[in-house]
Structure formats: C-alpha cells, structure tokens
Amino acid sequence: MTMPCEDVGVGRTCRSILSASAADGLLTEFFTSALRGARPTGLSVRTAMPGPLSRAPFALARRLAEPVLHRRFLASLQEGDIAYLWPSTPVGIYERLARRGVPIAVESVNTRMAAAKPILDAAYAALGLPPGHDITDARIADQNRRHALCTAIFAPSPVTERAFAGTAVADRIIPSSYGTWVPERLPVRPQKTPGAPVVFVFVGAVCVRKGAHLLLEAWRKPPVGAVLRLVGDVEPAIRARFADVLDSESVSCVGFTRKVSAELFGADVALLPSLEEGDPIATYEAAAHGLPVIASEPGAGRIGAETGVISIVDPNDIEALRARIADFTASEELRRDRGAAARQAALGYDWSRVGPLRFVRLFEKLGLTRR
C-alpha cells in the first residue's frame, strides 16, 4: 500500500485482512509509506516514513518516501512470493512484477471504474449537476492496464464481481468479502422510553455515491417518531440541494468521527442506500452491533447477498424506501428480530474468518501451497 495506512477506511480494511491472516499463520510482510494508529499485533510492517516523518503530510513526503518503499518492496520478494497490491500502488510496479513473473493479486476496493462511472454520471445528471466524482477516462484506462497485469483480483461483493463480467480478466476474479471485528458481547441496550424517537443512522460520506440524496429525498416526509443521524462529512452538492432537509428538526449531522461504535449503539436502525460500493464496512459494523440494516444491493454487500439479513430496497424507488423506513419505525419487534438476525450473521464475517479465507482461495486458484 503505497499511501500511508491509516487506522480508518481502506487502511483499516487492509490491516484487518493482513493481521487476521498473520494470526492464522500466513507468512506476511506489509509495506506502506507510513503506518498511522496502533501497530497490528503479530504483523511484520516495513515503512518508508519512520518516526516523526510518518506524521508529515504525504503530499509533501511522497517524493522521498515512494522510491524508498518501492525499492525495498521489490528487493524483498523471493521465489514463491505473491505480491498483494492495493489501489495506491503505481502501474510501474505492476509492470516490473509482471516482467519478473511474480504473481500479482489486487484488491477491487470499489466497483470497477468503467462500470461505476456511468452509474454516478447518471445520478448527478438526475440532480441537474455536473459529475462530482473523480473517475476519468484516463483513470479507467490506468485501472484496466493494472488489471491486465494481474494474476488474481479479489472482488469483495457480488456487485464488484458483476462489474468484471465479459471483460478479459473475468476468469481472474476471486469472490471474497470484507468484514468487521465482532465484539464478543455488546452492552445491553437500554429499554426504549415510550414515545422516544426511533433513531436511523447513516455512517459514511454523505454523498451522491452513497445514495444520500435519495435518502434525503425520502426523508422529506419522515415517519412520525423517526429521526435521522448522519455520521460523515456532507458533500457540498448535497448540502446545497437538501439544505431544508438537513436543517430540519428530524435530522442531525455529526460529521466525521472515530466514535462510530457509540453512534451505532445509540441508534435503532442503520441505512445505506449506496449506488456504488465495494463491500461496505459500515454494513458489517452495524450488523455486528445488532442493528437492523436497510440498504441498496451495493450497500448490503456480501453479507446481504449470502445471508438475507439485510433489508434490501431499490434506493431510486423513493416511495419504497420511505415505506421501508416507516415499517421499521412502527415496529419494535421488527427492529429487534432483524437486528438479532444481523448480529448472528455478522459472526460469520469476523475478520478472523474472512481474512484467512480469501488467501486460501487465492492459493487454490494459483495452484500454490501455503507457507
């Protein structure tokens, strides 16, 4: 992972996969410009920005850090090793590995760009806005070049799998999933005070990609007794277009926070009507906290496709989304039963299970023996 590995977002996903696999006995070495946050137990980590330099803005330090990191990574590879690359790795590294005959496994963190771009273009056009994403034809071409050099591609959800259908690399896909660290026990939720509002929580960037505009459109007519809590930074276009909803009494905007667990524990239902995703960690974390989840197919991810515990709705069908929200508002029994089912299903997606499993599947695909 060329960019610094943070303790949130993609970085947290990466370190969770690797630390779980290392704990399972897989011989693993992790290269990143800087490791920020707690060092994963049992995982060998090599960085190019040690000490105080690790806290420097990457934009300032990358010219020094990247060549050092890449040189060390390439020099470390031995016969029989597999290079596991995350999206920040430059295409030049792919090319050098391919020339050496090193097997390359990569992570499809989000939907393949060529498939995601028209979805997002259409969503912004429906709002009368220019595209607010950063997917360009040049980036699509660059990603396609990387995939062509790969030996295997981890697709963490059915949506990411389908995005490769009909491409030249479709036979290189390894179905996988993401997950979460499932707490063994959760604090007992306090009995809800009669008449207290039902709290719906949305965790993630409040943006078009995650269907926030569709959720807010549905929330123009919220059920009586329901409130919406948005945990994430609000995209400017969303703020401008839905200021009346965002500023209403039934909506609160928290912004980015690391105290996600507290937000989930204080909520009654989780929402994620995404238009495009890889395999959203927010859904796994909500399920692990015993919350029922209403999501789109991309927002439901692998756990939704395989277990049926996520309440899946077409986010573009505003009336259907609004009706589903009303159903969960009206029934404490529905919330309790669906939350318990989600919690039980999440146990099967603890990182300790899904981390090692993906490499078992990789070795099987490559005909290699684990060491």
C-alpha positions as CSV (number, residue, x, y, z in Angstrom):
1,M,0.0,0.0,0.0
2,T,2.0,3.0,-1.3
3,M,-0.1,5.6,0.6
4,P,0.1,5.8,4.4
5,C,-2.0,3.1,6.0
6,E,-4.5,4.9,8.3
7,D,-6.5,3.3,11.1
8,V,-9.8,4.2,9.3
9,G,-11.3,3.5,5.9
10,V,-9.3,1.5,3.4
11,G,-6.2,1.4,5.6
12,R,-8.2,-0.2,8.4
13,T,-9.6,-2.8,6.0
14,C,-6.1,-3.6,4.7
15,R,-4.5,-4.0,8.1
16,S,-7.5,-6.1,9.3
17,I,-7.1,-8.6,6.5
18,L,-3.4,-8.9,6.9
19,S,-3.3,-9.0,10.7
20,A,-6.1,-11.7,10.7
21,S,-4.1,-13.7,8.2
22,A,-0.8,-13.3,10.0
23,A,-2.6,-14.5,13.2
24,D,-3.7,-17.6,11.3
25,G,0.0,-18.4,10.5
26,L,0.3,-16.9,7.0
27,L,3.8,-15.6,6.3
28,T,3.1,-11.9,5.6
29,E,5.1,-8.7,5.3
30,F,3.3,-5.4,4.9
31,F,4.9,-2.4,3.1
32,T,3.4,1.0,3.4
33,S,4.7,4.6,3.4
34,A,3.6,5.1,7.0
35,L,1.6,3.2,9.5
36,R,-0.7,5.5,11.5
37,G,-2.5,4.3,14.5
38,A,-1.9,1.2,16.5
39,R,0.5,-1.3,15.1
40,P,-1.3,-4.6,14.3
41,T,-0.2,-7.4,16.7
42,G,1.9,-10.1,15.0
43,L,2.1,-8.4,11.6
44,S,5.5,-7.5,10.2
45,V,5.4,-3.9,8.9
46,R,8.0,-2.0,6.9
47,T,7.6,1.7,6.3
48,A,9.5,4.3,4.4
49,M,8.5,7.2,6.6
50,P,9.7,6.3,10.1
51,G,9.4,8.3,13.3
52,P,8.3,11.9,13.1
53,L,8.3,11.8,9.3
54,S,5.4,9.3,9.5
55,R,3.2,12.1,10.7
56,A,4.1,14.5,7.9
57,P,1.6,15.2,5.1
58,F,2.0,12.5,2.5
59,A,1.7,15.1,-0.3
60,L,5.0,16.7,1.0
61,A,6.9,13.5,1.7
62,R,5.8,11.2,-1.1
63,R,8.7,12.1,-3.5
64,L,11.1,10.8,-0.9
65,A,9.0,8.0,0.5
66,E,7.7,6.3,-2.6
67,P,11.0,5.4,-4.3
68,V,12.4,4.1,-1.0
69,L,9.2,2.0,-0.3
70,H,9.1,0.5,-3.8
71,R,12.8,-0.3,-3.9
72,R,12.5,-2.1,-0.6
73,F,9.4,-4.0,-1.6
74,L,10.8,-5.2,-4.9
75,A,14.1,-6.2,-3.3
76,S,12.3,-8.2,-0.6
77,L,10.4,-10.5,-3.0
78,Q,11.7,-14.1,-3.0
79,E,10.9,-17.1,-5.2
80,G,7.4,-18.3,-4.5
81,D,6.2,-15.0,-3.0
82,I,2.9,-13.3,-4.1
83,A,2.7,-9.6,-4.5
84,Y,-0.6,-8.3,-2.9
85,L,-1.2,-4.8,-4.2
86,W,-3.7,-2.1,-3.1
87,P,-5.0,0.6,-5.4
88,S,-2.5,3.2,-4.5
89,T,0.4,1.2,-6.0
90,P,1.7,2.7,-9.2
91,V,1.2,0.8,-12.5
92,G,5.0,0.8,-12.9
93,I,5.3,-1.6,-10.0
94,Y,2.8,-3.9,-11.7
95,E,4.9,-3.9,-14.9
96,R,8.1,-4.7,-13.1
97,L,6.5,-7.5,-11.1
98,A,4.9,-8.9,-14.3
99,R,8.3,-8.9,-16.1
100,R,9.8,-10.9,-13.2
101,G,6.9,-13.4,-13.3
102,V,5.7,-12.6,-9.8
103,P,2.1,-13.5,-9.2
104,I,0.1,-10.3,-8.6
105,A,-3.1,-10.3,-6.5
106,V,-5.0,-7.0,-6.2
107,E,-8.0,-5.6,-4.3
108,S,-11.1,-4.3,-6.1
109,V,-11.9,-1.9,-3.2
110,N,-14.8,-0.3,-5.2
111,T,-16.7,-1.3,-8.3
112,R,-14.6,-1.3,-11.4
113,M,-14.3,2.3,-12.6
114,A,-15.6,1.6,-16.1
115,A,-18.8,0.3,-14.5
116,A,-19.1,2.9,-11.8
117,K,-18.7,6.0,-13.9
118,P,-22.0,5.7,-15.9
119,I,-23.9,5.0,-12.7
120,L,-22.5,8.1,-11.0
121,D,-22.8,10.2,-14.1
122,A,-26.5,9.4,-14.3
123,A,-27.0,10.1,-10.6
124,Y,-25.5,13.6,-10.9
125,A,-27.3,14.3,-14.2
126,A,-30.7,13.4,-12.5
127,L,-29.9,16.1,-9.9
128,G,-29.0,18.6,-12.7
129,L,-25.4,18.7,-11.5
130,P,-22.0,18.1,-13.3
131,P,-20.3,14.9,-12.2
132,G,-18.9,15.3,-8.7
133,H,-16.7,12.1,-8.8
134,D,-13.1,11.8,-9.8
135,I,-13.4,8.9,-12.3
136,T,-11.9,10.0,-15.6
137,D,-11.2,8.1,-18.9
138,A,-7.5,8.3,-18.1
139,R,-8.1,6.7,-14.7
140,I,-10.2,4.0,-16.2
141,A,-7.5,3.2,-18.8
142,D,-4.9,3.1,-16.0
143,Q,-7.0,0.7,-13.9
144,N,-7.6,-1.5,-16.9
145,R,-3.9,-1.7,-17.5
146,R,-3.3,-2.8,-13.9
147,H,-6.0,-5.5,-14.1
148,A,-4.5,-6.8,-17.3
149,L,-1.2,-7.3,-15.5
150,C,-2.8,-9.1,-12.5
151,T,-2.9,-12.8,-11.8
152,A,-5.9,-12.6,-9.5
153,I,-8.4,-9.9,-8.4
154,F,-10.3,-10.0,-5.1
155,A,-14.0,-9.0,-5.7
156,P,-15.4,-8.4,-2.2
157,S,-19.1,-8.3,-3.2
158,P,-21.5,-9.6,-5.9
159,V,-21.7,-6.1,-7.4
160,T,-17.9,-5.9,-7.8
161,E,-17.9,-9.4,-9.3
162,R,-20.6,-8.5,-11.9
163,A,-18.6,-5.4,-13.0
164,F,-15.9,-7.7,-14.4
165,A,-18.4,-9.9,-16.4
166,G,-17.5,-10.0,-20.0
167,T,-14.0,-8.5,-19.5
168,A,-10.7,-10.0,-20.5
169,V,-9.9,-10.6,-16.8
170,A,-13.2,-12.2,-15.7
171,D,-11.6,-15.5,-15.1
172,R,-9.1,-14.0,-12.6
173,I,-11.8,-12.9,-10.1
174,I,-11.8,-14.4,-6.6
175,P,-15.1,-13.9,-4.8
176,S,-14.4,-12.7,-1.3
177,S,-15.8,-10.4,1.3
178,Y,-14.8,-7.8,3.9
179,G,-16.0,-7.9,7.5
180,T,-15.5,-6.5,10.9
181,W,-14.1,-7.4,14.3
182,V,-17.3,-8.6,16.0
183,P,-17.3,-7.8,19.7
184,E,-18.0,-10.9,21.8
185,R,-20.5,-9.1,23.9
186,L,-22.5,-5.9,23.4
187,P,-23.7,-3.8,26.3
188,V,-27.4,-4.4,26.9
189,R,-29.3,-1.7,25.1
190,P,-31.4,0.3,27.5
191,Q,-35.2,-0.2,27.2
192,K,-36.6,2.4,24.9
193,T,-38.6,5.1,26.7
194,P,-42.2,5.0,25.4
195,G,-42.5,7.8,22.8
196,A,-38.8,8.2,22.3
197,P,-37.8,8.7,18.7
198,V,-36.6,5.8,16.6
199,V,-33.0,6.7,15.5
200,F,-31.9,5.9,12.0
201,V,-28.2,6.2,11.4
202,F,-26.3,6.6,8.2
203,V,-22.5,6.1,8.5
204,G,-20.2,7.2,5.7
205,A,-19.6,10.2,3.4
206,V,-23.0,11.9,2.9
207,C,-22.6,11.9,-0.9
208,V,-24.3,11.0,-4.1
209,R,-22.2,7.8,-4.5
210,K,-23.7,6.5,-1.2
211,G,-27.2,7.5,-2.2
212,A,-27.5,10.2,0.4
213,H,-29.5,12.4,-2.0
214,L,-32.1,9.6,-2.3
215,L,-32.3,9.1,1.4
216,L,-32.8,12.8,2.0
217,E,-35.5,12.9,-0.7
218,A,-37.3,10.1,1.1
219,W,-36.8,12.0,4.4
220,R,-38.8,15.0,3.2
221,K,-41.7,13.0,4.5
222,P,-40.3,11.1,7.5
223,P,-42.5,8.9,9.6
224,V,-43.8,10.4,12.8
225,G,-41.4,9.5,15.6
226,A,-38.3,8.9,13.4
227,V,-35.1,10.9,13.4
228,L,-32.1,10.6,11.1
229,R,-28.5,10.9,12.2
230,L,-25.8,11.4,9.5
231,V,-22.3,10.3,10.6
232,G,-19.9,11.6,8.0
233,D,-18.9,14.7,6.0
234,V,-21.6,16.2,3.8
235,E,-20.8,16.6,0.1
236,P,-21.2,20.3,-0.9
237,A,-23.7,19.5,-3.6
238,I,-25.8,17.6,-1.1
239,R,-25.7,20.4,1.4
240,A,-26.8,22.9,-1.3
241,R,-29.6,20.8,-2.7
242,F,-31.0,19.4,0.5
243,A,-30.4,22.3,3.0
244,D,-34.0,22.3,4.0
245,V,-33.9,18.6,5.0
246,L,-30.5,18.7,6.6
247,D,-31.6,21.7,8.7
248,S,-34.9,20.2,9.8
249,E,-35.6,19.1,13.3
250,S,-35.6,15.4,12.5
251,V,-32.1,15.4,11.0
252,S,-28.7,15.8,12.8
253,C,-25.3,15.9,11.1
254,V,-22.4,14.7,13.2
255,G,-19.6,14.9,10.6
256,F,-16.6,12.6,10.6
257,T,-16.0,10.8,13.9
258,R,-13.9,7.9,15.1
259,K,-16.6,7.1,17.7
260,V,-18.6,5.0,15.2
261,S,-19.4,2.3,17.8
262,A,-21.0,4.8,20.1
263,E,-23.1,6.1,17.2
264,L,-24.3,2.6,16.3
265,F,-25.0,1.7,19.9
266,G,-27.2,4.8,20.2
267,A,-29.2,4.0,17.0
268,D,-32.1,1.7,16.3
269,V,-31.7,1.1,12.5
270,A,-28.9,1.6,10.0
271,L,-29.3,2.9,6.5
272,L,-27.0,2.7,3.4
273,P,-28.7,3.2,0.1
274,S,-25.5,3.3,-1.9
275,L,-25.4,3.4,-5.7
276,E,-21.9,2.0,-5.9
277,E,-19.8,0.2,-3.3
278,G,-17.1,-2.4,-2.9
279,D,-18.3,-4.2,0.2
280,P,-19.2,-1.6,2.8
281,I,-17.7,-2.0,6.2
282,A,-20.4,0.2,7.7
283,T,-23.0,-2.5,7.0
284,Y,-20.9,-5.2,8.7
285,E,-20.3,-2.9,11.7
286,A,-24.0,-2.1,12.0
287,A,-24.9,-5.8,11.9
288,A,-22.2,-6.6,14.4
289,H,-23.8,-4.1,16.8
290,G,-27.1,-5.8,16.5
291,L,-28.8,-3.2,14.3
292,P,-31.2,-4.0,11.5
293,V,-30.0,-2.6,8.2
294,I,-31.9,-1.1,5.3
295,A,-29.7,-0.9,2.2
296,S,-29.5,-1.0,-1.5
297,E,-27.9,-4.1,-3.1
298,P,-24.5,-2.4,-3.2
299,G,-24.9,-1.2,0.4
300,A,-26.0,-4.7,1.5
301,G,-22.7,-6.1,0.2
302,R,-21.7,-9.8,0.5
303,I,-23.4,-10.3,3.9
304,G,-26.7,-9.2,2.4
305,A,-26.4,-11.4,-0.7
306,E,-25.4,-14.5,1.3
307,T,-27.5,-14.3,4.4
308,G,-30.7,-12.4,3.6
309,V,-30.5,-10.5,6.9
310,I,-30.2,-7.1,5.3
311,S,-33.5,-5.4,4.2
312,I,-32.7,-4.6,0.6
313,V,-34.6,-1.8,-1.3
314,D,-34.1,-0.1,-4.6
315,P,-32.9,3.4,-3.5
316,N,-34.2,5.0,-6.6
317,D,-37.7,4.0,-5.6
318,I,-38.3,6.8,-3.1
319,E,-41.7,5.6,-2.1
320,A,-40.5,2.1,-1.4
321,L,-37.5,3.4,0.6
322,R,-39.9,5.7,2.6
323,A,-42.3,2.8,3.2
324,R,-39.4,0.6,4.5
325,I,-38.3,3.3,6.9
326,A,-41.9,3.6,8.1
327,D,-42.2,-0.2,8.7
328,F,-39.1,-0.2,11.0
329,T,-40.3,3.0,12.7
330,A,-43.6,1.4,13.6
331,S,-42.5,-2.0,14.8
332,E,-40.1,-2.5,17.7
333,E,-40.5,-6.3,17.2
334,L,-39.3,-6.0,13.6
335,R,-36.3,-3.9,14.7
336,R,-35.4,-6.4,17.4
337,D,-35.8,-9.5,15.3
338,R,-33.9,-8.2,12.3
339,G,-31.2,-6.8,14.5
340,A,-30.7,-10.1,16.2
341,A,-30.5,-11.9,12.8
342,A,-28.0,-9.4,11.5
343,R,-25.8,-9.8,14.7
344,Q,-25.8,-13.6,14.3
345,A,-24.9,-13.3,10.6
346,A,-22.1,-10.9,11.4
347,L,-20.3,-13.6,13.4
348,G,-19.6,-15.4,10.2
349,Y,-17.8,-12.3,8.8
350,D,-15.4,-11.6,11.6
351,W,-12.0,-10.7,10.2
352,S,-10.5,-13.7,11.9
353,R,-12.5,-15.8,9.4
354,V,-12.8,-13.9,6.2
355,G,-9.2,-12.6,6.3
356,P,-7.5,-16.1,6.0
357,L,-10.3,-17.5,3.8
358,R,-9.5,-15.1,0.9
359,F,-5.9,-16.3,0.8
360,V,-6.9,-20.0,0.9
361,R,-9.0,-19.2,-2.2
362,L,-6.1,-17.3,-3.8
363,F,-3.7,-20.3,-3.3
364,E,-6.2,-22.7,-4.7
365,K,-6.7,-20.5,-7.8
366,L,-3.0,-20.2,-8.4
367,G,-2.3,-23.9,-7.6
368,L,0.2,-22.9,-4.8
369,T,0.9,-24.3,-1.4
370,R,0.5,-22.1,1.6
371,R,3.6,-21.3,3.6
